[in-house]
Amino acid sequence: MRLSPSRSSAQILAERGIVRLNGRRIDRAHAPVRIGDLITLPQGNIIRVIRVERLPDRRGPAVEAQLCYSAITPGADPIWP
């Protein structure tokens, strides 16, 4: 489960300014993220709020990505299968 299905789609979301990091709009995909940060992004009709729990050591499989954050959005389904 990842926050975006691909790096290119994540970059497009950031460049469009519709992703927030700790409530502040970001306009670049390489904005620094720290443990405890909140990421807010739209996915379909839902606005997702994600808390960064740890930073990954590498860009690995989705199973490893799942361990790096927790979903705060109440009643929301998993991010990306």
C-alpha positions in Angstrom: 0.0 0.0 0.0 1.5 3.3 -1.1 0.3 6.9 -0.9 0.3 7.1 -4.7 0.4 4.4 -7.4 3.5 5.7 -9.0 6.3 8.3 -8.5 5.1 10.3 -11.5 1.5 10.5 -10.2 2.9 11.6 -6.8 4.9 14.3 -8.5 1.9 15.5 -10.4 -0.1 15.8 -7.2 2.6 17.8 -5.5 3.2 20.1 -8.5 -0.6 20.8 -8.6 -0.4 21.9 -5.0 -3.1 19.6 -3.7 -0.9 17.7 -1.2 -0.4 19.2 2.3 2.4 18.5 4.7 1.5 19.4 8.2 -1.3 21.6 6.9 0.9 23.5 4.5 0.6 23.1 0.7 3.6 21.7 -1.0 4.5 22.2 -4.7 7.4 19.9 -5.1 7.6 16.2 -4.7 10.9 16.3 -2.9 9.7 18.2 0.2 11.4 16.8 3.3 9.2 14.6 5.4 10.0 13.7 9.0 8.6 11.1 11.5 5.4 12.5 13.0 4.5 14.6 10.0 0.9 14.6 8.7 0.3 14.3 4.9 -3.1 15.2 3.5 -4.0 14.2 0.0 -7.1 13.6 -2.1 -7.9 10.1 -3.4 -11.1 9.9 -5.3 -13.9 11.4 -3.2 -11.9 11.0 0.1 -9.4 13.3 1.7 -6.7 11.1 3.3 -4.7 12.1 6.3 -1.6 10.0 6.9 0.9 10.1 9.8 4.5 9.2 9.0 5.5 6.6 11.6 9.0 5.9 10.3 11.2 6.6 7.2 12.0 3.7 4.9 15.5 2.5 4.4 14.9 1.9 0.7 12.1 2.0 -1.9 10.8 -1.5 -1.3 7.6 -3.4 -1.8 4.2 -2.2 -0.7 4.3 -4.4 2.4 7.3 -2.4 3.7 5.7 0.9 2.8 2.7 0.0 5.0 4.9 -0.1 8.0 6.0 3.5 7.5 2.7 5.3 8.1 -0.7 5.0 9.7 -4.0 6.3 8.2 -5.8 8.8 10.4 -8.8 9.3 8.1 -11.8 7.7 9.9 -13.6 4.9 8.0 -11.3 5.1 5.0 -10.3 2.0 3.1 -6.6 1.1 2.5 -4.7 3.6 0.3 -3.5 1.6 -2.6 -3.5 -2.2 -2.8 
